[in-house]
Amino acid sequence: MIRRRHLVAAGSLLPLSLAAQPARPPAPPMPAPSMPAPGRRDWAAQVPQIRLGVLGGESESDRLGRYEGYRKLFEDTFGVPARMFFASDYSGVQQAFGAKQLEIANMSPAAYAGVWLETNGGVEPILVTQEPDGSTSYVALMYTRADSGITSLEGMRGKAMAWSDPNSASGYLIPRAELRAAGIAPEGFFGRTGFAGGHDQALVAVLQKQYDAGVCWSSGQGDEARGFSRGVLTAAVEKGLLDMKDIRIIWRSRPIQNGPVVVRSDLPASFKKDMVDFHLALPAAHPDIQKAVERGSAVGWVPTKHEDYAVFIDMRRAEAAERRRRN
């Protein structure tokens, strides 16, 4: 799934309201529950089909290949049709939730914050992905072409920056928040900025010299030559679309909480419980499906709640206030 909760506090790059968030210790491993027994549920009277949202950021053919087993398992387990909604960008899933055209989706933390604000609390997070070390976070990485001559963030002054998506935490909101906290106004620092339409598209735009740098999400851990253990660069290396020798990492953010699995708040409690049980059991019961959906090192999910994403609500509001100030 395309991908948060809070920034782990460390140092002073972030504003006080963000940096004051306490670091959450790794969650202890949970015993693997059993997959819910197959059969139609009572909640099917209110939820006659399960519509699953998938954020943009990769081609539709890639998403179809990764998610078909996941979709079919929903049907086989709960006895109702399951349909995938592939959005072209982050806002597509947000709008579908707002129109009550989705029941469940995995979202970036910033996209969750956006739809929560737009729907006045009409969605809620139930799960977050967990890494092998027990952590539930990732980082934003700023990268340039290795042949660009740009070796540091300062080297991007006056250069062209490709943001991934206005609803992306790692590809837009987090880098901007950290830059502003460091006294750097993104609007004046970069010579030109634009939205590439997703993480993959931003990477292609940088490699094709349309922009000087881009920002993407990554575990930031593991073998850098392989694109780290998880993230946009990992997938690009695995597909043969990127050789890490062709890019240079010039900046990384503090840890960012992984994006949540989100459901509509107005759905039955029994539906939400089944969604939690389904995902908690998935890694042990169907590891091939879990790996296809998560792509990389994530070992499963652990429960989460809205309060864990409050910092992203604040960040969204701050970004909106900054736009109003500029206009």
N, C-alpha and C positions, 0 to 999 in steps of 0.2 A: 504493500500500500504506500501511497505517497504521503509523505509527511510534509501543544507542547506544554509546558506547564510553567515553571518559573526559571529564571536564570540563577545558577548557583552563585552565591555571593563570593566575590574575591576581588580585592583591589578597588580602584576608584574610577574605572572608565565609565561605569553606568551611573545614571542619576540616582540620588539617594533613595527615591521611591522604588527603584528597581534593585539596586545593589544591596538594600537592606534585607532582601529575602534570605532566610536561612537555608543553608544547604541541606538537602534531604539525604539521609544515609541510604545506601543501597537497600532495596527491599529484600527481605529474606526469601529464599526459595519456597514456593508453595507446593504442596503435594498435588500431583496431577489428578484432576477429577475425571470422572467418566464422561464420555460424550453423551449428551442428552438422548434418551431413548427415542427411536423413530416413531413418528405418529403425529397426526393433526392435533393442534392444541386448541383450548377454549378461546385463546386470544385471536384465533383465525377469523372469528366472526367480525372483529374490529379491524384486523390486519389480514385481508384475504390474499395479499401477495407481499413479498419482501423485496423492496426496491433498494438496491445497493449502489451508493454513489462512489465514484472513483475520481480523484482529482486529476487534472491535466498534468502534463510534464513529460509524457512519452507518447509514442505513436499508438493509435488505437489497435493496430494489429498486435503490438507487444502486450498491451493490456488485455486483449481478448485471450491471448495464449496463456497469460499468467493467472487469470481469474476464472476461467471456465470451470476448473475443478472445484473451486471455492463456491461458485454460484450453484453448481449441481448438488453439492453437499448440503447446502441450505434446503434445497427442494427435497432431497432424500430424507433429511432429518425431520423437517417440520411439516411436510405434506402440503405445502402451498407453493405456488409458482414463485421463483426468484428471478429478478431481472436486474441487469447491470445498467447503470447510467454513467456513461463515460463523458465527463465534461471536458471541453476544450481548454478551460483554464480554471483557476480556483473559484472564481466568482460563480461559475456554472453550478457547482455543488451548493454553494451558499444560497443561490436563488432558488434552487430546487427544494432545499429544506424550507425556505421561507414560504414557498407555495404548497408545502406539505406533499410534495411529489417524491420524497424519499423517506425511508424508515431508518436507515443506518448507513454510515460512511466512516472511513478513516480519514481524518483531516489533519492539516498542519495546525499548530497551536494558534497562529495568527488568523487562519481561516475560521477556526472554531470561535475565536473571540469576535470576529466580524459577524458571523451568523447569529451568535448569542445576542449581540447588540441589536442587530436588524430585526430579530424575532422577539425581542423583549423576554429573553430567557426561554425561548421555545425549543431549545436543544439542550442536551446534557451529555457530558463525557462519562463513559463507563469503564474504559480500559486504556492502558498505555503500554507500548511495546517495551520489552526488557532485554538488556544485553547480557552476554554470558557472565560478566562480572557483577551482575545485579543492578547496574546503573540503568537509568531510563532517559538518557540524554544524548545529544549530538552537538555538533558545532557548525558554524557558518565559516566557510573558507573563501577568501578572495584570491583569484588566480589570474595570471597573465600568460601570454605566450612566452616560452623560454627565450625566443629570439627577439623579444620586444625591447630589451635593455632596461626594463622596469624591474627593480629588485626589492622595492619596499613600498609601503603605502604612500610615503611622500612622493615617490615617483609617479603616482597617479594624479598629481596636481595638474589640472588643465587637460587631463586625458578623458577618453570616452568610457563610461561605465555602463554595462548591461545589467540592469536589475532583472530578476527572473519574473516576478509577478507581484502586483501591488498587495496581494493577499498572502504573500509568502513571508514567514518569519525569517528564515535564513537568507532568502534571496532578496529581501527588501527591508522589513521593519527592524530586525535586530541590527544589521550593519548600520543603518541610519541612526538608530538610537545610540549605539556605542560611539559612532563618530561624533554626534552632537555632544555627548557627554565628555568627549575628549577635546571639545572646543573646536571641532571641525564642522562647518556648515556644509552638508553635501551639495546644496544648490550652488554654492560659490566655489567649492573645492574642485569638483570635476568640471571639465570643459563642456561635456555633453553627456546626457544620460537618456536611457530609453528602456522600455519593457520588451524583453525578448519573447515573452509568451510562455515561459516555463524554464526549468533548470536545464533540460537537454538543449533547448533552442538557444539559451544564452551561451552554453559551452560551444555550440557550433558557430555562433556569431563571433565569438572571440577567436576561435581557431581559423576562421575565414577572414579575420582582420577587419570585421565590421565594427568591433569595439576593442578597446585595449584590455579590459578586464571584466570579469563576471564574478558572481557570488553564488555558491551552491551549498547544499547541506551534505554533511559527511560525519562518519563516526569520529574522524580525526585520530583513530587508533589503528594499529596494525601496520602492515607493510605499505609504505607510501608508493612504492613502485607498482603495486597492484591497485592503486587508488584507494588505499586504506581498507578497512574491513567491511565497510558498508556505506552506501550513499550514491550520489549521482556519478562521481568519478569511478567508483567501483564498477557500476553497471556499464559505463562507457568502455572501460578497459576490458571487461568480460566479453562485450560484444565486438571487440576489435576496432572500436571507433576512436580510441584514444591510446596513445603511448604517453605515460606520465612524464617522459623526458621532454615532451613538447610543451609542457606548461610549468609554471613556477608558482608556488603558494607564497603570497606576500603578506597575508593577514589572516588571523583566525579569531573568532569570537570566544567568549566564555561559553561554558556548557548551556545548552538550551534543552528544555524538557521535550521529549518526544511527543508527537501529535497523538491525540486521543481517538479512540473509536467512539463515535457520537451517535446518539439516537434522539428522536423527537421526544420532548418532555411529555407530550400528551398521550403517549402510547401506554398500554397496560403494563403494570409492574411485572406481571408474569412473562411478558414478551422480553422486557429488559433483562430479567433473570436468565431466560433461555439464551439470550445473546451473550451474556457474560459466561455462562457455563459452556457454551459452544466454543468460544475462543480460548478459554482456559484449558479445555481438553484437547484442542486442535493439534498442538505441537506433538503430543505423545500419540494421539490416535491417528493423525494423518500428517506426518512430518513433511511429506512431499508438497502438500497443499500449503502448509504454513510457510515453507521456504519459498515457494513460488510467489506467494502474496507479499511476503516481507522482504525478499531479496537481500541477503547478506547475513549478518551475524546475530540478528535478534533471535532469542530463544523462545519467545512467547509474549504473553501479556500479563499485567498485574492490574488490579482495580485502581481507579483514579476518581477524582471528583472535581466539581467546578472550581472550588477554592484553589486548587492547584494551578489554575490557569488565570487567576486574577490579575497577575502582572501583565498579561497580554491584553486584557481588557483596558488596563491603564495605558498601555502603549498605543493601542488603537485610538483611544480618546486624545492622547497627546499628539498623535500624528494628524488627527482631524483638526485639532486646535492650531497646529502649525500651519496647515493649509489655509485655514480661515485668516490667520495672521498675515500670511503672504498675499492673500487676495484683498 
